[in-house]
Amino acid sequence: MITVRAERQKRVMNHAFRGFLMVSVCTGCLSVANAAVTEKEDKASHKRGAVKHMAVHASSAHRDAVARQDPEVISVTKARRSFNFGAEQRKAGNTTNLTAEDLVIHHVTTVEDIQNLVPNLTIQTEGGSNVPDYYLRGIGMQDYTQNNMSSVMTYFDDVPYTITAMSSGQMFDVASVGVEPGPVGFEHGLADTGGEVRITTNDPTKTLHYGVSEDIASYARSKTNFYVSAPITDRLQFRVAGQMLQGGAFRHNRDTGESIGRANEGALRGKLAWQPDDKTNIKLTGNWSQDSSEAQAGFILQDNNNILPRDQNIYATGWDLNPQYAKILGISRNSKPSYNDMQWSVNLNVDRDLGWAHLALISAFQQQQRHEYIDRDAEAYRSGDSYLTGSMNVFSQEARLSGLALHDRLQWVAGMYYNRVRATGENWYDYTDRPGKNYFQNSIHSQPQQDFAQFVNLNYRLTPKLHLIFGLEHQSDDRQFKNDSVFRYNPTTLAKTYTQVFADHGILTNQFSGKVGINYQVQPNVLLYADIRRGVKPGGFTANTTLTEQQAAGFKPEWLMAYEVGFKSEFFNHRLRINGAAFWDSYHDQQYFSYILVPGWGTVGSYVNVPRSHIFGTELSVSLHPVRGLTLSQNVGFQRGTYDDFQILNVQAVSAHYKATGQWASITDSYNGADMGIPKLTLNGNISYETRPVFKNYTITLQGDYSYRGAQDTVPRGTGTYLLPAYFLMNGSVTFKPVGGRWSVSAYATNILNRDYIVSRTLATTVNMGISGQPRFVGGRFSYNF
């Protein structure tokens, strides 16, 4: 049976690659027909863009987007006759680039919103907390214990955020977003297996700009943004930007009707840019944010204790804070499930033209304080009331050189990256309504770690059309798990009744990542590429749930061999852009949260390493400007993953065997050949039309977009409540603004069809809990920019 399935998967992959290659041939044929029209223009553009020394690392496209002459006017009605990120069309890789305009149109407020714009990307809340889980092309990690590094790295202004919990905010005053799939870390930052999300914010300007926007929508939701950017002297500029988000509570207590989910967030960012001479730019950035929002409360999918039935209303939830629990935590008895997260950071970026190379130095310090009360059973029943606290800081330093050599035939990048992390955490649980667990429990730990990486990337122009690429990265990651302890307290007297202290543990990851690739510029407007990459992500620890010594021992690094072919093309005088890629990933030692058997104790939750699996898929992106004012785009992502070697402990069978025999025995189920459960199909499209001037001085823009996400299985071979159903969303807007004016007014609706859908699920104690997506929101937006 396994052989037949393997043969069938092989035939499917062969057909997929044949189809992909046929598309490549067709685009090559189209390019011949269009070469006469575009070649002269493209060559002239390429010549104008040539520089003697260039920074060729991954975020260059986003700095280019920021550097446009009028960076402050985010017009949702702007008609373009060419596409953004033109330089990216000459680079290998299927990176999805988003402009500030894209983010405004599609109402992107948090990193989780980006998933509706990028093929094969999933970003989900971890159990209703402020921690996002990232999956790109099926590569990712459920950070259930909220103390590990993601398989998809998030960057803010070239600074990697190595702790997933710190990457959830700061989505305001953004210039661009880039999402790059596959192993990364060869040109900047830190290596990772799944890819990276690069978020670049707006820089200070040498002329005065300021602006404000107000967005008001259903459920009393409001979002306010502002910025001021101006020169102080000829060589010193500043920028201040902020955001405030309020309201928007669409969930409710099933018993009392009380609303929950009200946002209460504020953030500020300040930047100073100084050019002491014509070859140097120094930029200092400070960020601060406070999130005091009510939590993303879940609803009941299945109550294993059969106390309550499944919720028919996905916006219903429940909670009931124990007064004694509130007392020991030091919070109000009337508290709703909510966040109290504060984060700040300081970055210093130095760019220097050395003549023979370009030098970039990036120093950063990030600090976060987390306090999150989450009801993980969505009931007034006290079986999963958790309170997570954490204190984390990260210092990082990167030094990078880039330039040209061998008569400009060789583009090179070389650099080093170092970080030092200090993190502590506590995870409280109220178990007082669970039989045999009449206590409060607190699990604490500290996790110091440091990482030192070196990288080099070479791009050699063998002929004017043929480029060879080589990249190498080495990292040494040393992390420790210390002071891991569990305490239990009497729920009446609050006296400590149990103490368990575990030994310290440490793990070391010392591995190489690498890539080789080839680019062929068929025509000035058509690029073909292929590459092979190996990526590594360090190991980690199972924190916040420790009950036995074996849980604290740590898990191994994961690594990936990724194979990709792709093309990038533009036709009809840059009115049509078609990009595509096909990939095959061999996934080794995937870090997966499951169960282990501890003799003499029983089964406990812990991360394990899945020995081997594979994922394949395709991606296609089409953008079109057929006539003046009309813009269309479509993204298609298909992916499928299969476990090749994976044995899971059967918890029910183990418990039954112990009940019958009094002996613990390891009983496993084989998931070899099982589907990995990742969404197989993701689609998103957009259409907008800007009218010619009406009433002589105004334009109207009509815009609509949609997204589709296939079903997601959250456990291998899961069914019923473990399967997140597919969903389809539609949004639309109308924008009115003066021609060449600074203000605009928009009316919009999101989830126009008012579809019920589930974005994630979790099982912490006794309830399989789902997190609902947003219902229909109707709103208006006013903005003014000078």
N, C-alpha and C positions, 0 to 999 in steps of 0.2 A: 504493500500500500504506500509506504514512504517513497519507494522507488518510482511508482507511478506518479505520485504528487510532485516529486522532484523533476521528473521529465516534463510534466505539464508546466511547471514554473519556468523551466528552461525554455520551452517553446514560447511561453508568454513574453519572456524577456527578449528572445530573439526577434519576435514580431515587433516589440516596442522599439528596439534599436533600428530595425529595418525601416519602420515608419518614420523614426526620427531622422535617419539618414536621407530618406526620400524628401522630407521637408527641407533638409539642408541643400540637397541638389536643386530643388525647385527654387529656393531663395537665391542660389547661385545663378540659375538661369535668368531670374528676374533682374539680378544685378547687372547682367550684360546689357539688358535693354535700357537700364537707367544710368549706366556708367557715363554715357555721353553727356547726360544732363548734369550729373552731380560731381564728376571727377574733378573738373576745374575748380569748382567751389570748394570741395573738400580739401584739395591739395593746397589751395590758397589759405584756407582756415588752418590747416595743419602747419603750414609754414609760419603763419603769424603766431601760432601757439608754441613754437619751439623756443626753448630756453637753454642756456648753457649748462646750468646746474639746476636740478629739480628735486623736490621731495616727492618720492614715488611711493610712499606708503599708502595704506588702504584708505585713509580718510581724506585724501586729496580732493576727491569729487565734492565732498561736503564743504570743504573750505572754498572751493570754487563757487559753490552756490551762495555762500555768505558774502563773497567778494563782489557781487554784482553792484552796479552803480546805484540802484534804488532798492536796497535790501529791506527797507522798512514797510513798504506798501504791500501788504498781503491781500491781493485782490482776488476774490473768488469769481471774478468775471473776466479775467484777463485772457484775451485771445492770442494764441501763439501760432506762428507759422513754422516753428521748429521746436524740438524737444529739449527738455532739461537734461543735464548730465551727459552732454555729447562726448566728453573725453572718455567716459566709461565705456563707450561703444568700441573703443580700441583696446580694452583690457579684458583678459580672460575672466571667467566666473560669472555666475548668474545672480549677481547682487541686485536686489530690489531697492531702488532709491525713491524716497518720498520727499517732496518739497513742503515748505511751511503751508502753502496753499492747499496741498493734499490733506494735511492734518486738520486744517480748519474746516474744509468741506465735509470731511468724514467724522467730525466731532471726536477727534482723538484727544482724550484727557489723561489716560493712564497708559502704561506700556501694554496692558492687556488689550487695549483697543486696536493695536497695530496688527493683530492676527487677522482682522477682516480685510486687510489690504495686501497681504503677502501670501503667495502660494506655499502650501506645505508648512505653514507656521502655526503653532499652537502656543498660547500664553494663557494660563489659567490660575485662578487664585488657589492657594493651598489651604483647603478646609475653611474658607471664609476669613482667613487671616490676610494681612497686608503683604504676604510673601507670594510672588508669582513663580509658577513652574513654567519653564521654557522647553519646547520641543520643536526642532527644525529638521525637516526631512526624517522625522521619526526618531531622531537622536535627542535624548533629554533625560532628565532625572526628576522624579517626584520628591521634592525636598520636604518630606513629611516631618522630619525632625528639625528643619529650619536652621541648620548650622553648617551647610555644605556649599561647595562651589557648584554652580550650574554647568551643564554640558554646553550651554549657549551663553557666551560672555556678553555682558552689557557694558558699553562704553558711554560715558558722558564727557564730551570735550576731550577725547583721546585718553581718558583715564579709565582703566578697567575696574569695574565693581565686582570684586572677586567673591563677595558674600551676597547670595541671592537676595536676602532680606533687605539689602541696602539699595536695590535697583528699582524700587516701586514708585518713586516720586519724580519730581522735577520736570514733568512734561509740559513746560510752558516756555514762551519766547524761544521756540525751537526753530532753527534754520533748516534742518534737514535730518532725515533718518535713513540709514542704510542697513539692510539686512543681508548678510553674506552667509550662505550655507556651506557646510563642509569644514574640515579641519582648517584652523587658522593659527595665527601667531608667528608667521614667517617674516612679516614686515613691520610689526609693531606689537607692543603689549605682551600678552601672555597666550600660550597655546591652549587650544580647547578642541573637543571632538566634534561638536555639532555646528559651530559657527559663531557669529557674533551679531549683536544689534548695536549699531553706532548712532548715538544721538548727539547732534552738534547744535549748540545754542548760538544765538546771534552775538556778534562781537560789537565793540564800540565803533562808532563811525566818525569821520573827520568833518562831517557837517551835522547841524542840529536836526534831530528827528525825535518825535515823540508821538505817542498814540495811546488810545484806550479802547477797550471793547467790553460790551456787556451782553451777556447771553442769559435770557430768562426763559424757562420752559415749565412743563407740567411738574406736578408734585413739589411746587415752590422751589425748584432748582434754579440756582443762579451761578454764573461763572463770570468773574471780573478779571481782566488782564490790563496791565499798563506797562509802559516802558518809556524811558528818556535816555537819549544817546546824544552826546555832544563833545566837541573838543574843549579842553581846558587851556592848552597851549598848542602851538603848531605840531608838537611831538608827543602830546599827552591827551588821551581821550578817556571818557568814562561811559558806562552804561549801567542803568539800574532798571530792573524789571521785576514784576511781581504778579502773583495770581491769588485769588481767593475763590473758593468753591463752597457753596452752601446748599442745604436742602436736598431734594431728590429722593426722599424716603418712599419707596413703593411697596415695601413688605410690611406685614402687620402681625401682631400677636393673635393667634387663632382663638384665644379665649377672651381677651379683653378688647381686641380691635386696635390696640395702641400701635402706632407706626414705628418702624425701625429702619435704619439705613440712611439717616440724615447725614449728609456730608458736612464737615466743618474743618476745612483745610486752608492753610495759608503758606505762602512761600515767597522768598525774596532772593534775588541774585544781583550781585554787583560785580562789575568788571572794570579794570583799569588797563589800558594799553599804552605802552611807552616805547618810542623809537629813539633811542639815544643817538643813533646814527643811521645812515641809509641802508645799512646791512643787518640791522638788529631790530627785532621786535620782542618786547617783553610784555607778557599778559598775566595779570593777577586776577583770579576769580574767587569770589566767596559765595557760597550757597547756604541757605537756611530754610528749613521747612518744618511745619508742625501739623500733624494730622490727629485731630481729636474727633474723628467721625465715628458714627455708630457702625457696627460691623455689618459685613455681608452675611446676614443670618440665613441659615439653610432651612430646608423643609424635609419632611420624612419621606424617604423612598421605601424603607423597610425597617420596622422596629423588631429586632431579634428577640426582645422580651415580650412582644405582643401587648404592650401597654396601650399604644395608640395605633390606629390604622394608617395606611399611606395617605398623605395629604393629597386631596384632589385639587386644591388650590396651591400652585407652586410658589405663591407669594406669602403663604401662611407659615408661621414659625412659632416657637415658644421658648420661654426662659423663666426662671425663678431663682433669684440669687439668695442663697442661704445667708442670713444675717451674721452667723458666726464665721462663715467663710469670708464674707466681706470684711469682717473685723480683723481676721488674721492677715488678709491681704492689704488692709489699709485703704479700702475704697468705700464709696458711699453704698449704703444698703439699697438705694434706689437706682443703682447703676444698671444700664442696659448693656448688652454685649457691645463693646466699643473698643476703639484704639486710643492710645495716647503715645504717639511715636514722634520723637524729635530727632532731626538729623541736620548736621552742618558739615561743611567741607571747605577747604582752601586749596586751590591749585595755582601753581606758578609754572607758566610755559615760557621758555626762552627759545627763540628761533634766530639763527645767525648764519649769514652767508659767509663761508670761509674762503670763497674763491674757488677752491678745488673741490668743495663739497658743501652740503647744507647740514648744519647741526641743529638738532632739536633736543631740548632738555625739558622733562616734565616731572615736577615734584608735586605730590598731592598728599593731603591728610583728610580722612573722612571719619566722622564720629556719629554713632547712632545710639539712642536710648529708646527701647521698646517696652511698652506695657499694653498687652492686648488681652481683653476678656472675651472669650469665645465660648458660646454654648454649643458643644459638639454633639449634642443629641437632639437639638431643636425641640426640646420639651421642657415642661416645668419639672419633670422628673430629674433628680440630681444624680446623674450617672456620668456625665461628660462635661461638666462646667470647668473649663480650663482657663488658666491665667498665665500667660507667657511673658516673661521679662527678659531683657537682654541688654547688654552693654558691649558695643563693638567699636573698635577703631582700627583703621588701616592706614599705614604709611607706605607710600610707593615712590619709586624713583626710576625714571627711564631716561636713557641717553641713546640717541639715534643719529647716525650719519647716513647721508644719501647723496648720490651724485652720478656723474657720467665718466666713462673711461674708454680707452681703446678707440679714439676718434669718435666718440659719442655712440659707439655701437653697443656698449655695455651700460645698462642702468643697474645700479647696485644700492642696496640698503644693508646696513649692519648696525646692530645695537645690543643693548643689555637692559634688562628689567629686574627690579628687586621690589618685593613687598614684605611687610611685617604686619601680622595681624594679632590683635589681642582681643579675645572675645570671652565673655562669661554669659551664662544663661541659667534661668530657673523656669521650671514648668510645674505649675500647681494643678491639681485635680481634686474636685469634690466628688467622692464616690459614695456618699452617705446613703443613697437610696438603692445601692447595689447590694444584693444579698452577700453577706460575708465580708463586706468591705466598708464598714462603718467608720471611715476616717478620711481626713484630708491628707493628700500626699504631695510632697515637693521633691523634685529631682533637680539637682544643681550640677554644674560643670564649668570648667574653664578650658579654653582651647587656643593656646598660643601656636602660631605657625609662621613660617617664612618661606619665600619662594625666590629663587634666583634663576633667571633665564637669559640665554644668549641666542641671537638669531641673525641670519644672513639670507638675503634674497638677491638673485642675479637674473637679469633679463638680457639675453644676448641676441642682437640682430644679426642673424646668419646671412640673410639676404634682405633687400628692402621690404619683402613681404613675410619672411619667415623668422619667427622669434623662438628661441629656446629658453626655458625658465627652470631655475633650480632654487629650491629653498631648504633651509635646514634650521631647526630649533632644538635647543637642549634646555631642559629645566630640571632643577633639583628642588623638590618640594618637601619640606620637613614640617610635619605637624604633630602636635601632642594633645592628649586628652587627659586632663588633670582634675583632681579634686571632685571626681564624679561620686556623688553621694545621693542617697534617698532617705527622706525623713517622713514620718507619719505622725499625725496629731489627732488627739481626741476631739471630736467635733463639738463637745459641750464645754470642756474645761480648757481646750486649746493646748493641753500639755503634750509634749513630745512623747510618743509611745514606741517609736521604732527608729533605729539608725542603722544604715548600711553604707560603709565607705568602701569604694572599689580602688584597685591598684591603678596607678598611672600607666598610660599606654602611649606609644608613638609609632608612626609609620613614615617611611621615606619613599618618595617617588623620584627616580633618577633615570629619565628616559629621553629619547630623541623623537622628534617629529620631523617630517620632511615632505617635499613635493618635487615632482618633475612635470614639466608641461611643454606644450608646443602650441604656438599661435600662428595662423596663416591668414594674412590679409588678402583675401581673394580679390576684392576690389576696395577702393577707398571707403565704400559704404557697407562692406560685408566682411565679417571676421569669423573664421572657424577656429576652434580650440579644443584641446584635449589635455587632461592632466590626471595624475595619480598622486594622492596625498595620504599621509599617515598622520593621525592626530592622537594625542594623549591627554587624558584628564586625571589629575591626582586622586588618590584614594581619600577616605574620610572616616567618620565615626557616626555611630548611631547614638544620638544624644536625646535628652529630655524624656526618655521612656525606659531608662536603664533599670533592670531588675536583677540581672545576673552579670557575673564577670565576663562571660562569653560575649554578651552584647557589646561590651565596651572595647573589644579587641581591635576593631577597625576593619575596613574592607579595602580591596585592592584597587589600583588604578584601572580605568577602562581605556581601550584604544580602538581605533577605527582605521580601516583601509578603505579609501574612497576613490572611486573611478568615475570620471565625468567627461562627457563630450558635449559641445554646445556651439551655438552660432549667435551672432548679433548682426542685424541688418537694418538698413533704412533705404526707402525707395521714394520715387516721385517727388524729388526735390525736398526730401526730409518730411514729407507729409505722412508717411507710413513707417512705423518701426515695428519689427518683429524680432524678438529674442526667444531662444529656446535652449533647453538643456535636457540631457538624460543622464541618470546616475545609477550607480550600483555601489552599495556600502556593505562591507564585511565588518560586523560589529562584534567586538570581543570584550568579555568581562564587563558587560553592561551593569551599572550600579542600580539595583532594583530593590525596593522595599518589600520584604516578604516575611517569612517566619523561619526560625531555627529551633531545633530540639535541644534542650539542656537536660541531660540525665539527672534525675533526682529533683528536677524542678518542673519541667514540662515545656510547652511551646511558648515562645516569646517573639515579639516583633523585632526584626533586625534587617539591616541591609545585607544583601547577598550579591554575588557576581554571577551573572548569566554567562556561561562559557562562550556561546557563539550564536549569532543570528545574522540575518542579512536583510537588507532593505533595497528596493529598486523603485525607480519612478521617473517621471518626466515633468517638465515645467515649460509653459509657453506664455509669453506676454506679448500683446498686440496693442499698439496705440495708433490712432488715426486722426488726422486733421483733414477731412475731405474737402470742406469748403470753409469760407470765412465764418468764424464764430462757432463752428461745430467741432466738438472734441469727443472721441469715443476711445475707450480702453477696455481691455479684457485680460484677466490673468487666469490661468488654468494650472492646477497642481494635481498630479496623481502620484500616489505612493502606496507601496505594499511591503509589509515586513513579515518575516517568518522566523520563528525560533528553530535553530538547527540542533541545539544541545541545551536542554533546560529541564531540570527536575525540580519540582516544587513539593515541599512538605505538605501532606494532606492532614490538616489540623484536626478535622472531624474524625478521620480514621485513627489517628494517633490517640486522641482522647478516648475513643471507643475501645481501643485495644487496652489502654491503661485501666479503664473502668472494668473490663472483663478479666484482666490478668493481674492487675496491680503492678505491671512493668511498663516502663517507657520504651517504645520501639520506634525507630525511624521508618515511616511509611510514606513514600513519595509517589507522585503522579508525573508521568512523562509528558512534557509539552513539546516534544520534538515534532516539528512540522506544523505547530499551531500558529495561527495568525497573531501578530503582535498587537492588533487592536487599534492601530493608529488610523485617523481619518483618511480614507483612501482618496477622496476627491474634495478639493477645495476650489471654489470659484469666486471671483469677484469682478464686477464690471461697473463702468461709469459712463454716463452720457451727459453732456452739457451743451447748451446753445445760448450764445449771447446775441441778442438782437442788434440790428442797426439802431442808431440813435432815434429815440422816440421823444416827442415834444422838443425836438432839436438838440436837447442837451443831456439826455439820460439814456441809459441802457438797462435792459432787463435780461437776466440770465436764468434760464430754466435748467435745473440739474436733477439727475436721478442716479441712484446706484443700488447695487444689490450684492449680497454675499451668500454663499452656500457652503456649508461644512458637513461632510459626511459623518456617519455614525462613528462613535469612538467607544471601543471596548476597554474598560478601565482595569480589567483583570483578564488573563489568558482564558479564552473560550468562555468568557462571561456572557450571561444572558440576563433578561429581566432588568432588575434595578441596577445591575452593574454595567449596563449598556447605555451610553448617552446617545439619544436619537439624533439623526440628522436634522438640520434646520436651515431655513431660507429666510433672509431678511431683506427688506426694501426700505430705502430712505429717499427723500426728495427735498428740494429747496427752491425758493424763488428769491432772487437778489435784485435790488434796485439801487442804482448809483449814478451819479453824474459822470459824464464823459470826462476822463482825466481828473475827476474829483478825488477828494481825500476821504469822503465818508461813504458808507454803504449801509443798507438796511436789508435784512434777510428774514424770511419766514421759512421754517423747516419742520419736517416730521421725520422721526426715526422709528424703525420697526412699524412702518405704515400699516401693515396687515395685522398688527398686534398679536404676533405669534408668541405662544408659550414655548420656551426652550430652556435647556439646562446647559450651563457652561462647565460645570465640574461636579465631582462627587467625592465623598470621603467617608471612611468608617474608622472612627477613633475608639469607641467603646462598644456600645450596644446598638447604635442606630446607623444604618446606611443613609447618609444625608446628602441631598443634592443642593447645589447653588443655582438659583434661577437667573436667567438673563433679564435684561431690562424690558419692560413692556413698551407700548407706544409712548413716545414723548413728542409733544408739539411745542414749538418754541419760536422765539425771535431773537435776532442778534443785530446789534448796532455797533459799528466800529468807526473810529476816526483816526487817521494817521497823517502826520505832517512830516 
